Amino acid sequence: MIHRMTGRFVSHHSLQSSTGWYDINDGRLWSGMLSAAGLDTSLFPEVLPCGVKAGTLTKQAACDLGLAEDITVATGAMDQICSAIGAGNIVPGIITETTGTALVIGATSVAPDYTHPLKPVYYTHYEKGRFLLLPYCTTAGIVLKWFKDEFCGEELAESARTGRQVYDILDRLAETVAPGSDGLIVLPHFAGSYSPDLNPSARGVFFGVDLAKKRGHFVRAILESIAYMLRENTELLEKTGAGAREIRSLGGGAKSALWNRIKADVTGRTVVTMVNGESTSLGAAILGSVALGWHRSVAEACESTVVTAKRFEPDEAARGIYDRQYARYLSLYRALAGFFRSAQP
């Protein structure tokens, strides 16, 4: 895209760090690996920092886009890096979680430990010497969407009739059920498990179903299961030295006050929402602002633009219930992990 707009063949290190041919420590192409593969580095784009001017629009690009030729084109960052910037996750001590289709957790580090037995995933952050740990779970909000689409015809009809968001109606159902969902547990690995246990064969499970369970139980158990995954991965980050007492919640899931309360109760950490929920777009705008010189640094831009909104503190009574359910959740997965692998054709 930058080449099409400016004629300059460049990329940025945030994106390149996920390719496998980029040395995230030295901040340059991994020449040794490329040489071993017989690839000339001239085939690859020049790698620039994030948030710098890459050029201006060519005459043709300006004509095609209907914009002036002096429009600046700046380097951005990979989506999760932009999201972290837009939530102020640029220094150690902050954890962000994005509950969208997937669940992505992020923590800033300045001292990556590649020898750690848990093998956390590191990406280059917006600048050299700064890294983002990114545990990733493939299915989160998509599990709730699947359940809504397949089993919640009455709620969908109510939403169409009243104009209320269907997820608000599902939250109302879940609120009628006590913490712990009366023993119902969901393993939300509908497309495999990737963190903290790499098991692509894992699948979804509803455990503890009986004749007393209603739709509200299933909805709440799904919300709780994503919170259990979040707790697993925040505990992983804590073991690598990247823990925090506060989690900044992003994505569509952050719109649910009930879900935020559940996450706080399950993790034992304060969950905070942001005034600007579109943190990825805000992060990209911050990088553009720095490229134009409107802000001197990403840190300065974050100070003036990143604002927290609501805080959800853990409820100790609910925490005790969730500690027990979380232990059962872990035990259930461990009991089935080998079965998942052996059951695949």
VOGU-3710 file (C-alpha; in Angstrom, 3 decimals, decimal comma):
1> mihrmtgrfv> 0,000/0,000/0,000  2,796/2,416/0,836  4,509/1,560/-2,447  1,290/2,158/-4,389  0,790/5,524/-2,706  4,348/6,859/-2,629  6,400/4,767/-5,049  8,687/3,840/-2,162  9,176/0,119/-1,371  9,118/0,171/2,433
11> shhslqsstg> 7,493/-1,537/5,390  7,790/-1,141/9,163  9,309/-3,352/11,823  6,047/-4,008/13,670  4,634/-5,907/10,709  7,917/-7,517/9,686  8,424/-9,017/13,150  5,721/-11,597/12,382  7,274/-12,778/9,102  10,067/-15,009/10,424
21> wydindgrlw> 12,714/-13,240/8,361  13,162/-10,244/10,650  15,508/-10,022/13,656  13,391/-8,320/16,324  16,414/-7,770/18,592  18,645/-6,001/16,075  15,747/-4,341/14,258  16,715/-5,448/10,764  16,236/-8,238/8,231  17,634/-11,562/9,426
31> sgmlsaagld> 20,403/-11,702/6,834  21,857/-15,008/8,082  18,570/-16,846/7,636  17,881/-15,203/4,272  21,355/-16,088/3,063  20,905/-19,713/4,153  17,648/-19,788/2,181  19,356/-18,298/-0,871  17,318/-15,087/-0,740  18,815/-11,696/-1,542
41> tslfpevlpc> 17,893/-8,943/0,921  17,298/-6,610/-2,048  14,070/-8,541/-2,666  12,627/-7,242/0,597  11,312/-3,792/1,474  13,306/-1,280/3,440  12,162/-1,581/7,063  11,320/1,725/8,739  10,297/2,525/12,313  6,608/2,903/13,119
51> gvkagtltkq> 5,171/6,408/13,001  7,566/8,018/10,513  6,973/9,726/7,186  7,354/7,307/4,289  6,658/9,893/1,608  3,852/11,802/-0,046  1,284/10,729/-2,591  2,438/10,294/-6,155  0,578/12,262/-8,804  -1,219/9,111/-9,943
61> aacdlglaed> -2,162/8,044/-6,406  -3,436/11,543/-5,609  -5,557/11,478/-8,760  -6,921/7,996/-8,025  -7,755/8,894/-4,420  -8,999/12,416/-5,052  -6,460/13,874/-2,600  -3,720/16,472/-2,739  -0,208/15,373/-3,725  1,302/16,825/-0,537
71> itvatgamdq> -0,630/14,380/1,683  1,822/12,594/3,984  1,903/8,791/4,004  3,229/7,462/7,320  4,150/4,014/8,560  1,672/2,497/10,981  1,883/-0,732/12,959  0,395/-4,217/13,103  -3,181/-4,174/14,409  -2,421/-5,425/17,922
81> icsaigagni> 0,468/-2,964/18,271  -1,841/-0,109/17,281  -4,439/-1,407/19,731  -1,891/-1,466/22,556  -0,776/2,088/21,770  -4,384/3,286/21,683  -4,914/1,822/25,160  -1,687/3,219/26,597  -0,041/-0,191/26,799  3,440/1,110/25,970
91> vpgiitettg> 5,299/0,485/29,241  5,631/-2,596/31,454  2,926/-3,007/34,092  -0,174/-2,778/31,877  -2,102/-5,691/30,391  -4,638/-5,235/27,618  -7,152/-7,814/26,491  -9,195/-7,668/23,325  -12,314/-9,807/23,227  -13,484/-9,873/19,649
101> talvigatsv> -13,759/-12,927/17,440  -10,610/-14,123/19,223  -9,065/-13,257/22,584  -5,728/-11,440/22,394  -3,795/-10,418/25,503  -0,894/-7,973/25,392  1,832/-6,841/27,782  4,771/-4,541/27,088  8,293/-5,748/27,839  11,763/-4,265/27,487
111> apdythplkp> 13,565/-7,496/28,418  12,276/-10,475/26,404  13,128/-13,924/27,733  13,293/-16,363/24,814  14,502/-19,195/27,059  11,414/-19,180/29,271  9,832/-22,681/29,292  6,376/-21,216/28,671  7,619/-19,884/25,304  5,662/-16,621/25,233
121> vyythyekgr> 5,185/-14,964/21,841  7,009/-11,643/21,380  6,436/-9,008/18,735  8,386/-5,831/18,120  6,462/-2,964/19,684  6,289/0,468/18,063  9,995/1,159/18,594  13,244/-0,772/18,784  14,008/-2,198/22,226  10,350/-2,432/23,186
131> flllpyctta> 8,368/-5,649/22,764  4,784/-6,813/23,101  3,946/-10,258/24,488  0,847/-11,505/22,697  -0,831/-14,662/23,977  -3,602/-15,502/21,526  -6,771/-17,616/21,776  -8,551/-18,290/18,498  -12,163/-18,349/19,703  -13,759/-15,938/22,158
141> givlkwfkde> -16,628/-13,683/21,089  -17,230/-15,946/18,105  -18,400/-18,677/20,520  -21,082/-16,354/21,892  -22,041/-15,371/18,340  -22,294/-19,032/17,339  -24,568/-19,784/20,303  -26,680/-16,705/19,553  -27,082/-17,623/15,871  -27,842/-21,302/16,470
151> fcgeelaesa> -29,904/-21,356/19,674  -31,316/-17,892/20,442  -34,109/-17,415/17,950  -36,411/-15,902/20,596  -33,805/-13,317/21,584  -33,092/-12,471/17,945  -36,801/-11,952/17,369  -37,036/-9,741/20,466  -34,099/-7,699/19,211  -35,767/-7,221/15,816
161> rtgrqvydil> -39,055/-6,281/17,489  -37,713/-3,858/20,115  -34,533/-2,520/18,521  -32,447/-3,631/21,516  -29,057/-5,137/20,839  -29,342/-8,913/20,990  -26,176/-9,138/23,111  -27,780/-6,876/25,715  -30,700/-9,300/25,815  -28,290/-12,225/26,255
171> drlaetvapg> -26,556/-10,356/29,078  -29,932/-9,975/30,769  -30,432/-13,742/30,534  -26,974/-14,425/31,950  -27,538/-12,030/34,862  -30,351/-14,263/36,118  -27,774/-17,028/36,739  -25,449/-17,058/39,743  -21,646/-16,905/39,347  -20,331/-20,313/38,394
181> sdglivlphf> -23,385/-21,081/36,212  -24,560/-23,752/38,681  -21,618/-25,955/37,712  -21,872/-25,622/33,931  -18,401/-25,263/32,392  -17,479/-24,475/28,794  -14,202/-25,226/27,071  -14,317/-22,516/24,373  -11,694/-24,065/22,076  -13,982/-24,284/19,050
191> agsyspdlnp> -11,040/-23,882/16,634  -8,205/-25,322/18,697  -6,175/-24,068/21,650  -3,083/-21,932/21,079  -2,185/-20,321/24,377  -1,052/-21,290/26,892  -1,325/-24,857/25,506  -0,735/-25,375/21,793  -3,322/-27,983/20,837  -4,909/-27,289/17,420
201> sargvffgvd> -7,026/-30,441/17,850  -8,854/-29,090/20,934  -12,586/-28,551/20,542  -15,467/-26,966/22,418  -17,116/-28,753/25,336  -20,186/-28,057/27,478  -19,748/-29,968/30,749  -22,262/-30,230/33,562  -25,453/-30,050/31,499  -28,589/-31,234/33,292
211> lakkrghfvr> -32,327/-30,734/32,971  -32,272/-27,629/35,169  -30,013/-25,686/32,780  -31,599/-22,907/30,754  -30,301/-20,636/27,976  -29,078/-18,137/30,558  -26,788/-20,802/32,046  -25,198/-21,460/28,676  -24,726/-17,765/27,933  -23,156/-17,060/31,310
221> ailesiayml> -20,959/-20,171/31,107  -19,630/-18,958/27,737  -18,822/-15,526/29,196  -17,096/-17,202/32,144  -15,090/-19,522/29,908  -13,479/-16,584/28,095  -12,667/-15,076/31,484  -10,992/-18,364/32,461  -8,869/-18,218/29,294  -7,995/-14,624/30,176
231> rentellekt> -6,945/-15,682/33,669  -4,802/-18,515/32,279  -2,941/-16,145/30,013  -2,557/-13,305/32,497  -1,060/-15,845/34,893  1,288/-16,896/32,080  2,347/-13,270/31,663  2,831/-12,987/35,407  5,210/-15,970/35,345  7,304/-14,223/32,693
241> gagareirsl> 7,510/-11,072/34,824  4,970/-9,116/32,765  2,046/-9,190/35,173  -0,178/-6,302/36,217  -2,994/-5,658/38,668  -5,045/-3,843/36,028  -6,430/-5,151/32,754  -7,569/-2,690/30,096  -10,466/-4,264/28,222  -10,937/-3,644/24,497
251> gggaksalwn> -12,981/-4,985/21,616  -16,683/-5,694/21,352  -16,648/-7,684/24,585  -15,712/-4,549/26,526  -19,192/-3,147/25,816  -20,717/-5,698/28,207  -20,638/-4,527/31,830  -21,549/-8,051/32,928  -18,639/-9,566/31,026  -16,260/-6,994/32,487
261> rikadvtgrt> -17,459/-7,818/36,019  -17,005/-11,531/35,362  -13,467/-10,954/34,069  -12,603/-8,914/37,163  -14,045/-11,541/39,503  -12,358/-14,459/37,717  -8,902/-12,867/37,349  -8,879/-10,998/40,669  -7,695/-7,920/38,785  -9,326/-4,562/38,162
271> vvtmvngest> -10,802/-4,416/34,652  -10,860/-0,986/33,028  -12,638/0,152/29,870  -11,493/3,019/27,668  -13,280/6,215/26,655  -12,240/5,526/23,068  -13,165/1,912/22,488  -11,626/1,941/18,999  -8,112/1,699/20,388  -6,628/0,275/17,178
281> slgaailgsv> -7,754/3,291/15,160  -6,587/5,620/17,924  -3,173/3,940/17,980  -2,827/4,356/14,220  -3,829/8,016/14,551  -1,212/8,499/17,286  1,500/7,101/15,004  0,338/9,425/12,227  0,425/12,349/14,634  4,000/11,542/15,628
291> algwhrsvae> 5,006/11,189/11,959  3,635/14,684/11,279  5,333/16,167/14,338  2,058/17,036/16,038  3,328/15,072/19,036  6,986/14,617/19,893  6,588/10,972/20,877  4,089/8,140/21,239  4,296/8,540/25,018  3,403/12,235/24,804
301> acestvvtak> 0,480/11,509/22,484  -0,826/8,776/24,792  -0,764/11,159/27,762  -3,170/13,527/26,045  -5,400/11,114/24,132  -5,676/7,817/26,049  -8,359/8,087/28,733  -9,832/5,314/30,878  -13,574/5,093/31,492  -15,203/2,597/33,903
311> rfepdeaarg> -13,466/0,444/36,495  -14,696/-2,986/37,578  -13,229/-4,174/40,875  -13,169/-7,887/41,819  -15,904/-9,068/44,158  -14,335/-11,309/46,784  -17,459/-13,421/47,306  -17,694/-14,219/43,613  -13,929/-14,718/43,430  -14,133/-17,705/45,788
321> iydrqyaryl> -16,735/-19,364/43,570  -14,694/-18,669/40,467  -11,486/-20,003/42,003  -13,206/-23,357/42,406  -14,751/-23,274/38,952  -11,460/-22,210/37,388  -9,713/-25,197/38,983  -12,417/-27,475/37,531  -12,030/-25,776/34,142  -8,289/-26,509/34,131
331> slyralagff> -8,834/-30,091/35,287  -11,432/-30,672/32,584  -9,099/-29,445/29,870  -6,196/-31,552/31,169  -8,433/-34,639/31,229  -9,463/-34,102/27,604  -6,270/-32,665/26,067  -4,877/-36,050/25,070  -8,275/-37,225/23,864  -8,553/-34,209/21,549
341> rsaqp> -5,232/-35,112/19,943  -6,026/-38,828/19,564  -9,567/-38,232/18,281  -8,427/-36,462/15,117  -8,544/-38,615/11,946
//
